[in-house]
Structures are given as structure tokens and as C-alpha cells.
Amino acid sequence: MASILNNFQSFMIILGSSSPTADIDEKAIRRDKPEELVKALAEAKALKLKLHDGSGENRNSRDQPILLITSDQVKVSKGIIRERPRRTEEAREFINAYSGDRAFAVNYVLVTNLNTGATKGGWDISEIHFHHIPDAFIQEVVKEGGMTCVAGSLRLIHPSALPLIKELVGTADSVRGLPRELTEKLIRESLESNLA
């Protein structure tokens, strides 16, 4: 990445998925396949942000490159897409389904070069194998609420959840929802398109 970055004195990154203006009605966007769903949601966030700040118009490609990064994640367990739970009972059901089984963290990252309008996107999927998850743990995290407000209903990087993970096939940053290696690759490709 250093060689590409040397061609730019500076560039700006807007992390759109954490922006309040990227707030979209995710339940209105439905797809049957998790890969299609996360892609559609990341694209909808990018579109909303571009429309909100007028970035839909191409900027002069000689300006400082501005990259908008949007992403989305779902968990998949037993073939069922698990988004953010809507109710405490749903959170309990999601976590219980992981017990002694596995889940997949399905991510899509989209990098939009606001100077050129070009987009680069890709998927990253990690597989998480779980030990048995005690009912007492499930009751506690559902009651607490802070660990269940994410896709799949369980913050897997929380210290109290780590002992429940038997094996992680993938990376912790992928489980968090923004896979670093993929994001860096997409940034590189977007900056290269700015040079073309």
C-alpha cells in the first residue's frame, strides 16, 4: 500500500457506516442470500451519503482524493440470516442457535471514490465455531443489552464472549464488521483509479 500512498500527499476517508446520515431503513431492503443483502445495504448507505452531502457529483480528479467507505454485516446460523435482533426473545434465540455450532460473519465493504465516482467492493466471510453457550450467559447478555445490539445478536469480540469461541476461521476485524485486509485492498484500488 505504501507505493500507492506515496503518489498522494494526502487523501480523505469518510467512514460512512458510522455516520448518522447513513441511517437507512435496513428492513426495507431484503435479499434472500446474505451476500446480496450486505452488498445492497452497503450500496444504499453510500447512495444516501452521496445524496445527503452532494457528493453524487464528480469532483475534479486532481483534487485531494476523497474515499467513502460503507459496509454491512450479517451473521448466518443454520442457514438463517441473523441481523440486529428486534426483540429480546429474538436475541436469545440467535445466541442459543450458536451454542455448540457455528456461524458465519458475512461482510461487504464498498469504497466509493468521490472524485471519480468509481466504486470498488468485495466480500469477506469468517466462520466462528462455538463451544456450548450456557443459558445463564445468554440470559445475562440479553438482559444487559449492550452485547446484543449488533448483527447476529452477540458482540463476539467482547471479553466475556471470547471463551465461548472454539475456533475462528478468519480474522477478528472481519467479525467486528470491517475486514482490514479487504478494506486496504479496496482503498488501494480506488486510489489507483484516481491516477488513471
Sequence and secondary structure as in RCSB ss.txt:
>XXXX:A:sequence
MASILNNFQSFMIILGSSSPTADIDEKAIRRDKPEELVKALAEAKALKLKLHDGSGENRNSRDQPILLITSDQVK
VSKGIIRERPRRTEEAREFINAYSGDRAFAVNYVLVTNLNTGATKGGWDISEIHFHHIPDAFIQEVVKEGGMTCV
AGSLRLIHPSALPLIKELVGTADSVRGLPRELTEKLIRESLESNLA
>XXXX:A:secstr
 HHHHHT S  EEEEGGG GGG   GGG   SSHHHHHHHHHHHHHHHHHHHHTTTS   TTS  EEEEEEEEEE
EETTEEE S SSHHHHHHHHHHHTTSEEEEEEEEEEEETTT  EEEEEEEEEEEE    HHHHHHHHHH TTSSS
GGG  TTSTTTGGGEEEEES HHHHHT  HHHHHHHHHHHHHHHH 
